Amino acid sequence: MTPVVRLYWLIALFCLPLSLVWLHASLGGTYAPGTLAAHPLQLLLFLLTLGWTAVGGYDLFFSPSNLRRNYPVLANIRYALEKFRPEIQQYFISNNQEERPFSREQRDLVYRRAKNLSDTIPFGTERDILAEGYRSLLHSINATHLDESHGRVTFGGPACSKPYSASRLNISAMSFGSLSGNAIRALNKGASLGGFAHNTGEGGLSPHHLKYGGDIIWQIGTGYFGCRQKNGRFDDGAFADRASRDSVKMIEIKISQGAKPSHGGVLPAAKVTQEIADIRLVEVGQTVNSPPSHPEFSTPIGLLEFVQRLRNESGGKPIGIKLCLGHKHEFLGIIKAMVATQIAPDFITIDGSEGGTGAAPVEFTNRLGVPCLEATYFANQALIGANLRDSIRLISSGITASGFDMLEKIAVGANAVNAARSMMLALGCIQARSCNTNLCPTGIATQDPARERAVDVEEKAQRVKNYHERTIHSFLELCGAMGLEDPDDLAPEDLLRRSENIMRSFVQSYAALEPGQLLSDDIPASFKTDWDRAQAAKF
């Protein structure tokens, strides 16, 4: 018998009766409300011992917890502290650089820019600039000034008849259902105010995405929500109807997601309300499964034929694909299919393995996929090596909080950057990491109306706009500090990374290709094995 169990029996068998006797004697046998109120100490002692006995009795004899059976009552203190451990860690223990996925420094920067407060820091950097993997840039004595026009880029290849001029920073994919209606509306109004694009996520094109007329990138996932037949196959008519909207500027076919690549989703029946059913074109009260792969194609050639199909049915709008880089030969198989069919997407979105989601298996989040910078660099080099780079834009999607986060992705090959969690931070997210519980304390990642009301659409839309504007400004300032005339002049050699106590440029660490080199007999060893293995007719 543990000491705590002995203490439990001591209180249960001796202290509880004694406290009851003392209470009875004090009240003189009269338990009227007025008499009880006149003896609060005796009443409190009795209630405490009674509560201890009841909780301890349950813990000893009925609790499934080993710890509670050996440490009745007191073990509950341990579980209570454990529940608040993330908050204690975040508020009192972690320094400005330790937390993941966004450090306190990154969160504070987003909050300050969203609120239009000063974003300067005093007394020097807190970063260890000599640490392995530290990334930095080289400035120029001949600094330049880049105006805001350099913060945009045009999407649309030779087959696109409706090109789109997009910001270099846009809102990454977040579905209604994952986020609350108020959060989606605030993001869309922010996009409208700031002139940048808002990706719907795979949950469908909802009225919340359309409310304020912000530019939309409509994402089509494996569930084809908003453009599906009852059997889960693609519905051309439903797609054409929604894709024809003026606010829909581009369409993105989601193949995989950084936080959970090659993993389908399940929308439980209890969450399929009438509103969700109408948006996703599913049955009310029925569980909806998103398969891990697309029902409409199973080969690289099939994917490109699907791209062409959507391009035709959308009236010539830019069509892209989104994926987290996995087996490199599979991505190169898509490249080979482009060469063979002469069909190419207008853009490719590369999602890094550090990407976020409302909910994903731990193993998928922690162990699958290639990090954003490496994946963006590889995709860029593969397109260069196949003479396809000029007609295809690259979007890079990973952790982005600052102008530097944007710049490093564009330096290794991206034309634009998507950000999701930093836009949530601009809305007021505190990184509580309760997105998968429907208990988001800020009302952003929840479908609970009582919590959702906390998101003031007008105010938060302005914060999203402010954050975007000041981050673009920071990005252009950095480009000017490097002496560049245009962000398109950024190159992988501009990004430095400390390795073995020496600063090396990205091209010194990773192989680069010459234009058309993959189509020649002179393929570098770092690409040759995967290129030889790649097939246009098979993933």
C-alpha positions, 0 to 999 in steps of 0.5 A, a space after each residue: 500500500 502506497 503512502 498516498 493510499 494509506 493517507 486516503 484511508 486515514 481521511 476516509 475512515 477517521 477524518 471524514 467521520 470526525 469532521 461530520 461529528 464536529 459539524 454536527 456538534 457545532 450546529 447543535 443538530 440543526 442544519 438550517 441554511 442560516 445555521 450552516 452559514 454561521 459555521 463555514 469552517 466546519 462546513 468547508 472541512 466536511 465538504 473537503 473530506 467528503 470530496 476527497 473520500 468520493 474521488 479517492 474511492 472512485 480512483 481506488 476501485 474504478 479508475 482505469 488509470 494505474 497512477 490514480 489507483 496507486 495515488 488516489 486524488 493526488 494523481 489528478 493534480 498531475 493530470 491537471 498540470 499536464 493538461 496546461 503544460 503547453 501553456 506553461 511552456 509557452 508563456 513562462 519557459 520557452 525563449 524567443 527561438 525555441 518553440 515550434 512550429 512558429 517561435 515567439 519571435 516569429 509570432 510577435 513579428 506577425 502580430 506587430 505587423 498585423 496591428 501596424 506596430 513597430 517591428 524593430 528589435 533592440 540590442 542585436 540578434 538573438 539568433 546563433 549566427 554560427 549555428 549549423 544550418 543558419 541561413 543568411 544573405 549578402 548585402 550590396 554597397 549599391 543598395 536599390 529601391 524596388 517599388 510595389 509593382 515588383 510584388 506581383 507576378 503573372 500566372 498563365 502559360 502558353 495554353 492559358 487564355 486568362 492569365 492572372 496577375 498575382 501577389 508574390 504572397 498569398 493565403 495558402 489552402 485552408 478549408 471552411 470546416 477546418 476554419 470557422 466561417 468568420 475566419 474565412 470571411 476575414 481572410 477573404 476580405 483581407 485579400 480583397 483589401 490587399 489585392 492578393 489571392 485566397 486559396 479555398 483549401 480542398 473543402 470546396 468553394 463556400 459562400 464565406 470565400 465569396 462574400 467579399 469578392 477577394 481573388 480566389 484560387 479554387 483547390 480541387 482535392 481528391 474528394 472533388 468537393 463542390 464538383 463531385 458526383 454522388 459516387 465521388 467521381 468528378 462532375 464536369 458540369 458542377 466544376 464549370 459552373 463554379 469555375 466560371 465565377 469572376 472571383 475564381 482566378 486560378 484552379 489548383 489540383 491538390 495531389 498531396 499535402 505537406 503535413 499528411 502526404 498520401 493520406 486521405 481524410 474523413 469528415 465524420 457524419 456528425 460534422 456534415 451539416 446542411 451547410 457543409 453538404 451544400 458546399 461539398 455536394 455530399 449527403 447530410 449526416 453521412 460520413 465523407 471519405 477523401 481518398 489518398 489519390 485521385 479517382 480521375 487519373 492514376 498516371 502522370 499522363 492522366 494527370 496532365 490530361 486532367 489539367 487540360 480538361 479543367 483548363 478547357 472547362 474553366 474557360 482558359 484560367 490558369 490550372 496548377 497542381 499542388 504536391 509535397 515532394 516524395 519519390 523524386 522519380 515520380 515528380 520527374 515522371 510528371 516532367 517526362 509526361 509534360 515533354 511527351 504530351 506537350 501539356 503543362 500546368 500553368 503553375 506548380 505549388 510545392 508544399 514542404 513537409 513542415 506544412 501545417 494542418 488541422 489534424 494529421 497522424 503524428 508519423 505522417 507529420 513528422 516523417 514524410 515528405 521533403 522540406 520546402 526549400 529543398 523541394 522547391 529547389 529540386 522542382 525548379 532545377 527539374 523544370 530548367 533541365 527539361 526546358 519547361 521553366 519559362 512557361 510554368 510558375 512555382 509557388 512555395 508553401 512552407 513556414 513563412 512569417 517574414 520577408 526573409 522567409 519569402 525571399 529564401 523560397 523565391 531565391 531557390 526557385 519560387 515565383 510566389 509564396 503561400 502562407 497559411 498559419 501566419 495568416 491565422 496568426 494575423 487573425 489572432 491565432 495564439 498557436 494553442 495547437 487545439 485545431 483538431 478539438 473544435 475548442 480553438 480558444 480564438 474562434 479561428 479553427 472551430 465550428 462552435 458558434 459560441 467560439 467563432 463569434 470572437 473573430 471580428 471580421 472587419 477588424 481581422 480583415 484589416 490585420 490580414 491586409 496589414 500583415 501582407 502589405 508590410 511583409 511584401 514591403 520587407 521582402 522588397 527592402 531585402 531585395 533592394 539591400 542585396 542590390 537587385 533591380 527585380 526579385 526575378 534576379 534572385 538566384 540560389 547562390 544568393 542564399 547562404 547556409 552555414 555547413 561545417 562552420 563555413 558559409 556555402 551558397 545553396 548551389 554549393 550544397 545541391 546540384 544545379 542543371 543547365 537548361 535542357 540538360 535532362 533531355 541530353 546525354 549529360 545528366 548529373 549523377 544526382 539526377 540520373 538514377 531518378 530520371 532513368 527510373 521516371 515514367 510518363 505512363 506510371 507513377 
